[in-house]
Amino acid sequence: MPTFEHLKLADKVSFTELEGEAVLLNLNTGAYFGLNRVGTTLINLIQGDHSIQIAAEKIAIEYGVSTEIAKHDINALIQDMLSQGLLVDAKS
């Protein structure tokens, strides 16, 4: 897996945020992916070039969970979005 700092939304993915929640739409496939507030926070952190550790700490504080749980959930969400072509390695 690429490092978190090198992830970005795929070129053909539209990101729309509304009232703290978001939808990612893959314009190539028509598939969409809904994100709750935590997922939306994560996408915003990815776009801000934060490390997994910093993102996990910010999410842990904001949502009242441990950093380890946040890091585990972040990794699972990233893997899911990578497998669906929503995120890509920006260094590739």
N, C-alpha and C positions, 0 to 999 in steps of 0.2 A: 504494500500500500504506500502511496506517496505520503510524504510528510504533510501535515495539516497546513503548514505555511505555503505549500505549493498547490493547494486545491483552489479551484475556481468553478463557477457555474459554467456548464458547457455552452458553447457559442449559440446553439439553437434552443436554449432554455430561457423562457420568460419567467421573471420573478415578480409577483404582484403581492403587495402587503396591504392588509386592510384591518384596522383595529387590532394590531398586534399579532394577527395570524396571517399566514401567507399560503400561496399556491405557486408551485413550480409547474410549468407546462413545457414539455418537450415538444417543440414545434415540428421535429422530424417524425415522431411517432404518434403525436396526439395524446400521449399519456400525461396525466397530471398527478401531482403528489401534494397532498395537503399537509401543512405544518401547523402545529399548535404554537403557543407563545414561546415555548422552550426551543422548538425547532427553528422558529423564525429568529430568535435571538442567536442561535448557532449560525445560521446563514449570514446574518449581519456580522458576526465575529469572523467568519471565514473571509468575507469580503474585506474585512479590515486587517487581514494578514496576522491574526493572533495565533499563538501556539495552542496546541491541545491543552496544555497545562493551564495557560492563562484563561482560555475559554471555559475550562472545567471549573476553575476557581470563581470566575464571574457568575457562571450559571449556578454553582453551589450556593453562593451568597444570595443571589437574587431569588432563587427558588427554594432555599432552605433544605438542601440535600448535601450529603458528603461529597467531597471532591472526587473520591474514587467512584461513587455511583454516577456522578455527572460524567466522568471520563469514560466509564463503561458505556453509558447510554449514547454519548457523543460518537464513540467508535462504531457502535451498532448502526446508528443513523447514517454516518458517513459511508459505511460499507453498503448499506441499502441504496443510498443515492448514487454511489459509484456504479453499482450493479445495474441500475436503471438508466445510466447514461446522463444523469442530471449534473453530476460533478465530474471533473476531469483533473488530471495532473497538469498544472500550468507549465511545468518544465518540459513536457513532452512535445 
